[in-house]
Amino acid sequence: MRILFLCLLPLIGFSQNLKSGGKLKPEQAIMDIRHYTISLDVDPDKKYIKGFTEIDLLLSQSTDVLLFDFWYGLQVSKVFVNGKAKTFEHSEDDLIRIAQHLPAGKVKVKIDYEGTPGVSERAPWTGGFQWEKDSQGNPWIAITCQGEGGKIFFPCKDHPSDEPDEGADLFITVPKGLVVAGPGMLIKQKNSKEKSTFHWKTNYPISNYCLVFNIGKYKKVSRDYTTISGTKVPMDFYVLEESESKAMYQLDLLANATRILEKYFGEYPWAKEKIGLCETPHLGMEHQTLNAYGNKFRYTKVGDTDFDWLLVHEFGHEWWANKVTNHDWADMWIQEGICTFADALHIFEIGGQQEYLKRMQRTARETQNKIPIVQGEEIDSDQAYHGDIYGKGGFFMHTLRYIMGDEIFFPTLKRLATEPQYTYENSVTTNDVEQLFSGAYGKSLKPIFDLCLRTTSKLEISLRQTGEDAYKVQLLNLDYEIPIEVITSTGKQKIVISKTPVTITSASLPILDQDVYYLKKVIIE
């Protein structure tokens, strides 16, 4: 639930209408965002920001208007297009309109603004600023905006299909003594008598909701990591002073998680910059090269190994969300579901096959199945987001793995995570994923994708006794051949079933899919 916009409050939240994505506006469809520069002075005492954002873009055709998303609660003072001041309109629909005839080609826009940014009611599930204090009374500030988009604090084209291909620069100024942690590489820290400015830079494409920063009285704890391809990458953890003693062990766990993810999905995606963590007052979020971490160093045991589910899940998003990005929020299961499946692979690596199966069986039990994972196209962030995009999305990959077999499934999944047409500046849809896996399998998997992702139906299997020791098994709601394990009176066997009945022999009632590779309903007749 998001709190309503109340002008009388000193700290304000966001209107329930503030969402990311949806139908791409025609005025923005002709824009290709190349680079953002965000320069802000942050005042923790007044809870106030002031500065500018520069947007470098390419127009694919001429236009008479430039259109940017920007929350109406912040005040725009000046707008410049290619260095010249321009009139503008900043309306209550959270849009900046700049009437300006421009030919196709390069454009640079600078927007000056200031104000009190909206606060998060329940970070990270609702976006906004968090103006907190650590246990010593120092300012501790975080930003989350996955659902609402980067427009909550900087003007942008707020759609997942268009990341800045040439990256971004952040110049964030804070009271001296505080530290700003940001995406990419710290280029420079400039100190004056009362303030410090931190210049963070990423050269990679980055989602708007990952283009954020954190502020605190941080200590940086570091170690090196060597990737699967032999690249040395700094591994940095920005922690509060009180957490410093715990940080190195957490980095060791992170290094182990990186090795596991690289095994399945290829080299760490941002190897030219850093592997980063930052302690935050909220639970966590997949902020590219600087994952937000707020799980308070709580571990469970998987086998003999400490397991921090939050650390593992958010870090998996470096591949699934940040490197492989859904073209539209309608396909959000790709980043959340495959990342959830990656969590299960981590459990397999540290706990073995039975721990993996237990995890997926629990996921099957917890699936709500009330809303399809893929509801259509051009869906906004609020419409797309529900619990099953995580669990059911992950379980779908578990099902796909069983149908295809490991020898085809895992190389195909690595292709999705590594090949240029699916990664970095390119984005993907559910159809892209289906076509990739179908091509590798040598047979269309569309019926499986449609049933599992586009409906709330479970696989329906009929088990009918036709004789004293004879049973017929068939699919009722899927016209496709799938493998399934059957336990009969003589032991386990794997058979292929379809809408055409298959006869099996057993002196006792057969058990279908005991290990649970399918979300299913078995109808015994």
C-alpha positions, 0 to 999 in steps of 0.5 A: 500500500502506498500513502497518498500525496499530502501537501501539508506533511513535511515528508511525503509519499507518492500517489498510488498512480506513480508506477513504472513502465506500461504502454510506451508513450509515442513521444518517448518511443523515438528516444534512445537514452544514451547517458544520465548525469545526476548531480545532487546536493543532499541535506540530511537535516532538511531532508532536501535535495537540489541539483540537476540531471543531464540526459543524452539521447538520440532521436530516431526521427524529428519531433516537436516535443521532448517528454520526460518522466519526473515526479511532480513533488519536486520543483523544476526551475530551469530546462536547457536543450543543447545548451539553450534555456527553454520553456517547459511544463511540469504537470501533475501527471508526473511529466515534463513537456518541452516544446521544441522542434528537433531533427533526428540525431543527438540531443542533450537536455539539462534539468535543474530542480530541487525539493523534498523527495518522497519517502518510502512507506515500506521500503523496498516494496514501496519506493522513496527516500529513507531518512534514517539514523544509525545506532550512533545517531548518524544519518543513514539514507537509502533510496528504492524505486523499483515499482515507481521508477527513477523518476521519483528523484531524477528526470528520465525515460521511465521504461524498462526497455530503455537503459542508458547504453553508455552508463551514468555519472553521479555527483552526490554532495553530502555533509563532510564525514558521511560517505556516498556509496554508488553504482560502478566505480568511485572516480573521485572524492572531493572535500571542502570545509563542510562538504564532500562530493563523491563522483560515481561512474558506470560505463555499463547500461543500467536500469533506472531503478538501479541508478541510486545511491546510499549515504551513511557513516560507512566503512569500506571492507574489501577483498579481491575476487578472480572471476571464472575468466581470470579477471580480478574484481574488487569486492567492496562492502560499505557497512556501518561502523558497528557492522565492520567486524562481520563484513569480511565473512559476508564477503567470503559468502558472497565470493562463494555465491559468485563462484556458483553463479558463474558456473551456471551463468558465466562470468560476473557481468560487471567485472570491469567495475566492482562486486558491491554490497551496501548495508541499508535500513531496508531489507534489500534490492538488486542495485547493480554493482552495489546490492542493498543488504539489510538482512542483519547477517542472519544465516540458516544452515544448508548442509554444513554451510551458512546460507543468507537467502537475501544475500544470494537472491539479490546478488543473483539479480546481477545476472537476472534483472541487471544483465538480462533485463525484461523488455516490459514489466509484463515479463518480470518473471524472467528476472524474478523467476529465473533468479529464484531458480538460481537460489535453488541451484545455490542450495543444490551446490552447498546442500545436495540434490535432496536439499534442492528438491525440498526447496522446489517442493516447498515452492510448489506448495506455496504457489498461489496460482491466482494470477497468470505470471504473464498477463499480456503486454505493456503492463506497468510495474504494479500490474506485473508484481505479485508473489508467483513471479518469484516462486512459480517462475522459478518452479517453471524453470525446474519443470523446463529442466526436467522436460529438456534434460540437463544436457540441453537445459543448462547450456541453453540457460547459459546462452540466455545469460551470455549471448549479446542479443539477450544481454546488456543494452538488449532486453528480452521478452517471454517469447524470446526465452521460449524461442531460444529454449524451443530451438535448443530442444528441437521442438516447440515448447510453446504449449508448456510456456503457455500453460505454465506462464499464461494461465493459472491451470495446473497440469491435469493427469488422469490415472485410471485403473483398467484391470487388476494390475493395469492402469492408463495414464494420460494428460487432460489439458495439455496436447504435448508429450512430457516425461514423468517418473512413475513408481509402481510395485516393481520400482521407479521408471520414467515414461512419456505421457500425452493426451494418448493413454499409456498403459502401465502395470503395477500391483499397487496404485502407481505414484506419479511425479513423487519428487514434484517436477510439475505443478499438477492435479492427478485425477484418479478414476 
